Amino acid sequence: MTQAKGRQRRAYAARMPVEQRRQQLLDATLALIGRDGYAGLTIEAIAAEAGVTKPVVYGVYANLADLLTALIDHTQAEALTQILAAFPADPGRLNSPQIIAGIARGWAQAVRENPRIWAPVLLAGPQTPTEVLDRIEQGRQVIRGAMTRFMGGGHEIDAKTAERRGWIAHMVLASAEHFGRMILTDPGVISDDEIAALFQDMITGLLFPPS
């Protein structure tokens, strides 16, 4: 039998190597998150963004959580490299407020220059799969640990002081993530210098309060 005239054949995705397909799907997911956040993020939406069918996606990733975990592993590694690179090699040469201000400025610049890298981390919310949130929290622990060490200025501190500075690191990182989301959603609302000044004032007040 011959096909009826006018009937269109279903379009199929062109074949490509698995690693290339993985990157295509990760890029499509990054585009969706950068545009709409995690709301409405589905395998169907990712397939449509990539111009493929859902079976093509499932041929590479078992489910949405599997795809997003791979995405976070890739983007968070780059994000951590960027933020840890902002820490000076010798924290003892600067006081802690100056260190944090410099880190905050460098981090804000990184978010502006690489929004697709930071969006999956900063825009994660309650609708984000647990596996992804766990990965993000692991990255936060690395950053908080680095901040705690630098707030010590390279000197030995007692357990009580270390605990307090650990909580300060929680506060600083939570504030940084808040400003990061502002940069992603409304880039002109605050400048990098303003962010750096706010963080320097905050750390000065927390670590060196008026006597």
Sequence and secondary structure as in RCSB ss.txt:
>XXXX:A:sequence
MTQAKGRQRRAYAARMPVEQRRQQLLDATLALIGRDGYAGLTIEAIAAEAGVTKPVVYGVYANLADLLTALIDHT
QAEALTQILAAFPADPGRLNSPQIIAGIARGWAQAVRENPRIWAPVLLAGPQTPTEVLDRIEQGRQVIRGAMTRF
MGGGHEIDAKTAERRGWIAHMVLASAEHFGRMILTDPGVISDDEIAALFQDMITGLLFPPS
>XXXX:A:secstr
    TT           HHHHHHHHHHHHHHHHHHHTTTT  HHHHHHHHTS HHHHHTT SSHHHHHHHHHHHH
HHHHHHHHHTTS S GGGS HHHHHHHHHHHHHHHHHH HHHHHHHHT  TTS HHHHHHHHHHHHHHHHHHHHH
HTTTS   HHHHHHHHHHHHHHHHHHHHHHHHHHH GGGS HHHHHHHHHHHHHHHHS   
